Amino acid sequence: MKIRQHLAGLTAAGLLVWSVAISAAPFAYVPNEGSGTVSVIDTASDEVVATIPAGKKPRGLAISGDWLYVSDQPNNRLQVIDLKMRAAAGTIALGESPEGVYASPDGRWIAAAIEESNAVAVTDTQTNKVAFTLQVKGRNPEHAVFSPDGTKLFVSAEEGEAVDIIDLATREQVAQVTVGARPRGIGFLPDGSRAYVATENSNEVYVIDTATSKLVTHIKAGQRSNGISVHPDGSRVYVSNGGEASVSVIDTRDNRIVATIAVGQRPWNMAITPDGKKLYVANGRSNSVSVIDTVRNLRLRDIAVGALPWGVVIK
């Protein structure tokens, strides 16, 4: 796949746009599965500054370098977007019905959960081809998240009550941790010591000790808890509650909820800015992204995006 061909023949004006686009940051990227687009939000102004075509039904997304990888679920592929040009740059074939997409800490690998084959397809960003596929025990995997040290993948499956853990050195599943019904989002503390897993049908967040692959505790969250985002300093974990239009804030010192913030309808997946000051929440049924001030635990505003936003990634 020649994803750089579109750069050929740029005019001087085009090169200027290209340079400006990469100089300002960070931006929040939001896949709109009902519109087939990705909305680009400037986190300084909280305005949508671009809309990029992204296949038929974009869902999961991840960034490696200057490339955005978006799962196009009905077309069974990753859509590759050039972040400098804010334009589609190619596709990568995957298995049937890809969902969550995550980048390894070093940016080398992109993991995509493949629902119908109960597998995770891992793309090499140096070649933009699938390098290997990993089978998991859980049915209909939705999220496949790299540990902070890049040695393991934690995989949640819709039709299960467990998280599958894959060792990337051996490329084999090495553990399965029982959690609540319908596990969804996964987030790690920055030091990798604990993983937090939202379980949608149990309305809880489960905490896993990553060294022992044992359950530490579970926390009662809001109705239909699903998305997870972790503050960069590890002090707080945020969980979106899809059934009650809210985000709960967990203090990681004692794993207790210290605040609940109202957002739009059907909050789904989220992302936090690198400085930890603002959390962006995709509201699937409100066609918006709620912006939360994480210092004051205050909803600042809602930003209109495309139809049925599924998640957020920030760079």
N, C-alpha and C positions, 0 to 999 in steps of 0.2 A: 504494500500500500504506500503510495507516494504522497504522504500527507503534507509535504512542503511545496508541492507543485503550484499551489495557488499564490505563493509569494513571488513567483516569477513575473517580471514585467511591471512591477510597481512604479508608479510615478513618484516624483519628489513629494507631492502632496500626500500620496498614500504612505510613503515612508514616514512623513511627519506624524500622521495619524497613528501609525504603528508605534512610534517612539513615545507619543503621549499616552497611548493606551497602557503601555507597560510601566510607566513612571508613577502613576497614581495607584494607591492601594490603601487599605484592602477593599476588595469587592466581594459582595455576597452573590452567589449564583444559585438560582432557584428553578428546578425543573417543574414545568406545568404539564401534567400528564393529560389534561383535557384540551390543551392548546397546541401541544407538540412543540413547545418552545422552552428556552431557558431565559428567565429574566435576570438582568444584571443590575444589582443595586450598589451604588456608591455609599459605603458605610459612613462617610464623612457628612454627606448631605441627606442620606436616607431617601434618595430618589432613584427610580429606575432610569438608567442611562442607556440601556440597550436591550434588545430582545433578539434572541438567536434561534433560528429553526433547529430542532433537535430530534427529528424523527417523528414517529406516530404517537408514542406514549412514553415520554422520558420519565424515569423514576430515580434510581440511585445515581449518584455522581461523586467523582473524586478528582483531585488535581495532582498532577505530577509535572514539575517544571512549568512550562508554558502551555500545557495541554490539559483540557478538561475532558474526562471520560464519562459518558452518560449512558445508562442502560436504556435501550429502546426496546421495551418489552415485547410488543407484538412482532417486531422484525427480528427478534432473537440475536441482537447484536449490541456492540458498544458504538455509540456515535462519538467520534473524536472531534473536538472543537479547539481551534487555535485561539488561545486567550489574547494573544497580541492583536490579531486581526478581528477577533470576535466573529468567527465564521467557521462553518463546518469544514473539516479537513480530511474526512475519511471515515471508514467504518471497520469494525473487527467482528467477525462472525463468532457467536457464542452458541450455547445450547438453548433449549426452549424455555422461554419466560425468565429472563434475567431480572433480578430485583436490586438489592443493595450493592453498592460499589464502593470499595475502599482502597486507598493507596498505602503501601508499606511506608514506614518512617523514612527510609532513604529514597523513596520515590521510584524504586526499581520495578516494583510489582503492582499490578492492579488486580484485586480480587473481586469477582462478581458472583454473587449467590445465584445459582441456577435452580429454579423451583422444580421443574418437571423431572429433572434427572437426579435430584437429591445430591447435588454436587456444587463445587466451587471451581470456576474457571479462572486461572491466573495468567494474566497477560504480562509479557516482558515489555516495558516501556522503551527499551533500546531498539526493539524490532517492531513493536506494535503488532505482535502476533501472540496467540495463546501459547504459552510455554508448557503448561501442564494442567491437568484437571484432577481434583481431589474429591473422592466420594465421602459422604457423611452418612451417619445413621439416621439423623432427623429427616422428617419428610417436609418438603416445601421450604427449604432454607430461604430466609429473607435477608439476613445480614451476615457478613463474614468480615470480621474486624481484626486487624493486626494488633498484636501486643506492642507496647511502646518500644521494646527492644527488637522487634521484627522477627522473633523466633517462632511465634505461634499465631494461629488463627483461631478466634473464637467464633462459632457459627450458631446462630439461632434459627430455629425452624418453626413455621407457623403451626404445623400439625404435630406438636410434641410438647413435652414438659421437661426439656433438658437443653443444655448447651454442649455442643460437640467441640472438642479442642484438638487441633491438628498441629503436630510438630513439623515445621517447615524444613528442617534438616533431613528428616526421614520421609517427609511427605506422607505421613500416616496419622490416623486418628489415634491419640494416646489416652484420651479421657472423655468421659461424658458426665456432666454435673446436672443432677436433677434440680429443676426450678419449678415455677408455677406454670399454669396453662397458657399456651400461646406466647412464648417468648418473642420479643421484638428487638428493640434497640439495645446496643451494648456500648459501654464506655469504660475506659481505664483511667485510674489515677495516673498522673504523669510518671511516677516511679515504677508503674507496672505492678504494684503489689496487690491491687484489688481490681476486679471487674464488676461493674454494675449493670444488671440486666433487667429491663422492664418486661413484665409479663401482662399482656393485655387482658386476658380473661380472668386473671387472678387479682388484678388491680394492685399489683405489688412490684417492688424492686428487690431483686435478689443480689446479694453481695458475695462474690467468690474470691477466696484466697488463691491467687494465681500460682503461688509456689507449690501448694499442696493439691490444687484442684478440688478444694473442699468448700462447702458453703459456710460462710461466716454468720450471716443473719439475713432476714428479709424484712422489708419496710412496707407498711401499708401506704399506698399512694392513692391518687384519684382514680376515678372511673375510666377504664380502658386505657391504662398507662401504656405508652408505646415508645416514644422517642427518648434518647438519652444524650446529654451533652455535659462535659466535665470542664470546670473552670481550669484555666492554665496553671493556677497555683495549687490545684488539688483540694481546695478547701470546701468546694461545693459541687454537688451533682444536680443537674436539672432534669426533670422528667416531665414530658408532655402527657396530659390526661385528655385523650380524645373524646371521651364521653361527657366531659363537663367543662370543656373550653377553658382549660387552665394549665399552668405550669407549676409544679411543686419544686421547692428548693430544699435539698438535703445537705445538712452540715455533716461533712465526712468525719469529724472528730468523734461524734457519738451516733452517727447514722440516724439522725432525727430530722423530720421535716420542720423547717423554721419559717417558711413562708409559702403562700400559694398566691399566684398572680393570674388574674383573668386575662385571656387572650381571645383570638377569634375562634370560630367554630371548627371542630375536628382538627386540633393541632396535631401535627404529625412529627416529622423529623426536624432537627434544629442544628444550629452551629453558633459558636461564640467567637468574638473577635480575638485576635492574638493578644491584645492587651487585657482581655477579660472583662472589659467594661460594658459590652453590649451583647445580648443574646438575640438571635434572629430565629423566629418560630414560623414554620410553614403551616398555614391554616387551610386545610383542604377544602372545607365547605364554605369558607368566607372569601376564597380567591384572594388571599392577602398574606402578608408576612407581618407578624407583630414584633416590635422592637422593645426589648426589656433592658432597662438600666439595672445592671447587676449589683451596683453599689447600694442603691436604694430599694431594690426589688420592686421596681415601678415600671409599668407599661407606658412607654413614651408615645408610641404612635403605631398605626397600621399602614402598611404600604400596599397598594393595589398591585397585583401581578396578574399572571394568566389564570386559566381555569384549572382548578384542582392541583395546587402546588403540593409537592410530595416531600420536599426536603430542602436543605441548604448546605452549601459548602462555602468557606470563606478563604480568600487569599488576596 
